[in-house]
């Protein structure tokens, strides 16, 4: 099997990229196809090249959720014949954590080379695919503020960003689920999830599975600082849907219309503001190496 590595330059764990080369060589992969990119958005072109021109069949992604999301979008969108192995070198590494991939380099390499290939769903948000989550409102504002801080503060950036936005500005939203009107009213966050643990490992969607052909849809209606504190506290100690300010359902397709431009995010990456978006699930869109058993 031809092995490749796509690495986000500047991201590191477990001894860095030199340690990765040594770990792969020790496992018998002495000459992998190797590419380092300065930003995650530079990855898609290189992923296509590595598969089409270099014959890569197993691709190690070294970086955080941003780089992994770009790889997921490219592999699933182009239906590339390659399996993805995650090396969690980012700040949050949400997909890796949900799949049981550790932040221990040698073990992550072992899972990549010898783990099980698990077929995962992908969500498609206005044409761009994600593996963890997509959202508009409070979560996207939190992500945007955290991006400005996380290089200096790491995970603490998300806590600070959340504290700054506890009194989020609400917006009007109409939401159709699988073609039927599900909500029409005020909201502060519309969140789609493919896995359960989000935002630093907090379990938002307790019944989520990344291979069930469904996405989780969560709606936050809290507007005041007090209501936001109650909703966040409820989520921290148990299922989010037990809060009176949270609604949750499952969906194959979601169509959202907003009464003003609202910031969006995909897998923790900031995206431009929108006034509407559609989300669809793409069942079993790609294979990812996970721990056996």
C-alpha positions in Angstrom: 0.0 0.0 0.0 1.4 3.4 -1.1 1.5 5.7 2.0 1.4 9.5 1.9 1.7 12.2 4.5 0.0 15.6 4.2 1.2 17.8 7.1 0.2 21.3 8.3 3.6 23.0 8.8 4.0 24.4 12.3 1.7 21.8 14.0 3.5 19.4 16.3 3.1 16.6 18.8 5.1 13.6 20.0 8.5 14.8 18.8 7.4 16.5 15.6 7.6 15.5 12.0 11.1 14.0 12.3 9.7 11.6 14.9 6.9 10.8 12.4 9.5 9.9 9.8 11.3 7.6 12.2 8.0 5.9 13.4 7.0 5.2 9.8 10.5 3.9 8.9 10.4 1.6 11.9 7.1 0.3 10.7 8.6 -0.4 7.2 7.4 2.8 5.4 10.8 4.2 4.5 9.8 6.4 1.6 6.3 7.9 2.0 5.0 10.5 -0.4 5.5 13.7 1.7 3.9 17.1 1.5 3.9 20.0 4.0 1.5 22.9 3.5 1.4 26.3 5.3 -2.4 26.4 5.6 -5.1 23.8 5.6 -6.7 25.4 2.5 -3.6 24.5 0.5 -4.2 20.8 1.2 -7.0 19.8 -1.3 -4.8 20.4 -4.4 -2.0 18.4 -2.9 -4.3 15.5 -1.8 -5.6 15.2 -5.3 -2.1 15.2 -6.7 -0.8 12.6 -4.2 -3.6 10.2 -5.1 -3.7 10.7 -8.9 0.0 11.1 -9.6 1.7 9.3 -6.8 -0.7 6.5 -6.3 -1.3 7.1 -2.6 -3.8 4.7 -1.1 -3.3 5.5 2.6 -3.0 9.2 3.6 -1.8 10.4 7.0 -3.1 13.8 7.9 -0.9 15.6 10.4 -2.7 18.6 11.9 -5.9 19.7 13.6 -9.5 19.5 12.6 -9.1 22.3 10.0 -6.6 20.2 7.9 -8.6 17.0 8.5 -11.8 18.8 7.3 -10.0 19.9 4.1 -8.9 16.3 3.5 -12.4 15.0 4.2 -14.0 17.5 1.8 -11.6 16.5 -1.0 -11.7 12.7 -0.5 -15.5 12.5 -0.1 -16.3 15.2 -2.7 -14.0 13.6 -5.4 -14.7 10.1 -4.2 -10.9 9.5 -4.1 -9.8 5.9 -3.6 -7.8 6.6 -0.5 -8.2 5.9 3.2 -7.5 8.6 5.8 -5.3 8.2 8.9 -5.4 11.0 11.4 -2.3 12.2 13.3 -3.9 14.7 15.9 -1.4 17.6 16.0 -4.0 20.3 16.4 -5.4 22.2 19.4 -8.7 20.3 19.8 -8.6 17.2 17.5 -12.3 16.6 17.8 -12.6 13.9 15.1 -9.6 12.0 16.4 -10.9 12.1 20.0 -14.4 10.9 18.9 -12.8 8.0 17.0 -10.5 7.0 19.8 -7.3 8.0 18.1 -4.8 9.0 20.8 -2.4 12.0 20.9 0.5 9.5 21.3 2.5 9.5 18.1 3.6 5.9 17.8 0.2 4.6 18.7 -1.5 6.9 16.2 0.9 5.7 13.5 0.1 2.1 14.4 -3.6 2.7 14.1 -3.1 4.4 10.8 -1.1 1.5 9.4 -2.9 -1.4 11.0 -6.2 -0.2 12.3 -9.7 -0.9 10.9 -11.0 1.1 7.9 -14.3 2.5 9.2 -16.7 4.0 6.6 -17.9 7.4 7.9 -20.7 9.7 6.9 -19.9 13.3 5.8 -22.2 16.3 6.2 -22.4 18.7 3.2 -22.9 22.4 4.2 -23.6 24.6 1.2 -21.5 22.2 -0.9 -18.5 21.8 1.5 -18.1 18.6 3.5 -17.4 18.2 7.3 -16.9 15.3 9.5 -17.4 16.8 13.0 -19.8 19.7 13.0 -21.1 22.8 11.2 -23.0 25.7 12.7 -24.2 29.3 12.6 -24.4 31.7 15.4 -22.9 31.4 18.9 -20.6 28.5 18.1 -19.2 30.2 15.0 -18.5 33.4 16.9 -16.8 31.4 19.6 -14.6 29.7 16.9 -13.7 33.0 15.3 -12.6 34.5 18.6 -10.7 31.4 19.6 -8.8 31.4 16.3 -7.3 34.7 17.3 -6.1 33.3 20.6 -5.5 29.6 20.4 -1.9 29.9 19.1 -1.0 31.6 22.4 -3.5 30.0 24.8 -4.4 26.6 23.3 -7.7 25.1 24.6 -8.2 28.0 27.0 -9.0 30.1 24.0 -12.4 28.4 23.6 -13.2 29.1 27.2 -12.4 32.7 26.9 -14.2 33.0 23.6 -17.3 31.5 25.1 -17.2 33.7 28.2 -17.1 36.8 26.0 -20.2 35.8 24.0 -22.6 34.6 26.7 -25.0 37.3 25.7 -25.2 36.4 22.0 -27.2 38.4 19.6 -30.3 36.3 18.5 -31.5 36.0 15.0 -34.7 34.9 13.3 -34.6 31.4 11.8 -36.9 29.0 9.9 -35.6 25.4 9.8 -37.0 22.6 7.6 -36.0 19.0 8.5 -36.3 16.4 5.7 -38.7 18.8 3.9 -41.0 19.6 6.9 -41.0 22.8 8.9 -39.4 22.1 12.3 -38.8 25.5 13.8 -39.8 29.2 13.2 -38.6 31.7 15.7 -35.6 33.3 17.5 -32.3 31.5 18.0 -28.7 32.1 18.9 -27.1 28.9 17.5 -28.0 26.3 14.8 -25.6 23.4 15.1 -25.2 20.2 13.0 -23.1 17.3 14.4 -21.8 14.1 13.0 -20.3 13.0 16.3 -21.3 13.5 19.9 -18.4 15.2 21.7 -17.8 18.8 20.6 -16.1 22.0 22.0 -13.3 20.5 24.1 -14.9 17.0 24.5 -18.2 18.1 25.9 -20.9 15.6 24.9 -23.5 17.7 23.0 -25.3 14.9 21.1 -25.4 11.8 23.3 -26.9 9.5 20.6 -24.7 10.6 17.7 -22.9 8.0 15.5 -20.7 9.0 12.5 -21.9 6.1 10.4 -25.7 5.9 10.9 -26.6 7.9 7.8 -28.0 10.8 9.9 -26.8 14.1 11.3 -27.7 15.6 14.7 -29.4 19.0 14.7 -29.3 21.2 17.7 -31.0 24.6 18.2 -30.1 27.0 21.0 -32.8 29.6 21.8 -31.1 31.2 24.9 -30.7 34.9 24.5 -29.8 36.6 27.8 -26.6 36.0 29.7 -28.6 34.2 32.4 -30.3 31.9 29.9 -26.9 31.1 28.2 -25.3 30.3 31.6 -28.2 27.9 32.4 -27.9 26.2 29.0 -24.2 25.8 29.2 -24.3 24.5 32.7 -27.0 22.0 31.7 -24.8 20.7 28.9 -21.8 20.4 31.2 -23.5 18.0 33.5 -25.7 16.0 31.2 -27.6 15.8 27.9 -28.0 19.2 26.3 -31.6 18.6 25.3 -32.7 18.6 28.9 -32.2 22.4 28.9 -35.4 24.3 28.1 -33.3 26.4 25.7 -32.2 23.5 23.6 -34.0 21.5 20.9 -32.5 18.4 19.3 -33.4 16.1 16.4 -31.9 13.9 13.7 -32.0 14.7 10.0 -30.9 13.7 6.6 -31.5 17.2 5.1 -31.7 20.6 6.8 -32.7 23.9 5.2 -32.2 27.1 7.2 -33.2 30.6 6.4 -32.1 33.5 8.6 -33.3 37.1 8.9 -29.8 38.6 8.8 -26.2 37.5 8.0 -24.8 35.1 10.6 -21.3 33.8 11.0 -20.7 30.1 10.2 -18.1 27.4 11.0 -17.2 24.0 9.7 -15.2 21.6 12.0 -14.0 24.5 14.1 -12.9 26.6 11.1 -14.3 30.1 10.5 -16.5 30.6 7.4 -18.2 33.7 5.9 -21.5 35.0 7.1 -24.7 33.7 5.4 -28.4 34.3 5.4 -29.3 30.7 4.4 -27.7 27.3 4.2 -28.6 23.7 3.4 -27.0 20.6 5.0 -27.2 17.0 3.7 -25.7 13.8 4.9 -23.6 11.7 2.6 -23.6 8.2 4.0 -20.4 6.3 4.1 -18.6 8.9 2.1 -15.0 8.0 3.1 -12.9 5.5 5.1 -10.9 6.5 8.2 -8.5 4.2 10.1 -9.6 3.7 13.7 -8.6 1.4 16.5 -9.6 -2.2 16.0 -12.4 -3.4 18.3 
